[in-house]
């Protein structure tokens, strides 16, 4: 004789099985570009606007902008769907997370540096490098380890960091030399008198 399960027991079993299955099922999110449900592990979220899309969509978008040499790279959902007047910018951290190629990342880094720095040539070693905050400084230091040449942005003269304070007209250096050598200015002709 077979026993039949009572309806209440079946419902409890089904509920338990559903709960078990739910714990094994991966959660999903709605991709803002594909407009489809995607596994949550594939989500990429833009920091400033919190728009979420799948990594492959964002990777394709970022790679196309890198190929076009366009920076900053703006959130595609902000610009295309929401049409925000100030769209969010894709951060360096997010670009690192979406697995672009090393070559593409190098191009992105160079473009990112170019936004805030100036490409210069060293007068000493003839090398090239990016220098940041060039507008805010009068002294330029070439940042390569083998050189570290320092010069004045205004007059382009080499600056000795261990020497006297630099002046473009040379007056500060001359005053320092006078003190070191014991020389004096001639009061009537502004010529130097040398101590004999």
Secondary structure, 3 states (H helix, E strand, C coil): CCCCCCHHHHHHHHHHHHHHHHHHCCCEEECCCCCCEEEHHHEEECCCCCCEEEHHHHHHHHHHHHHCCCCCCECHHHHHHHCCCCCCECCHHHHHHCCCCHHHHHHHHHHHHHHHEEEEECCCCCCEEEEECHHHCCEEECCCCCCCCEEECCCCCECCCCCCCCCCCCHHHHHHHHHHHCCEECCCCCCEECCC
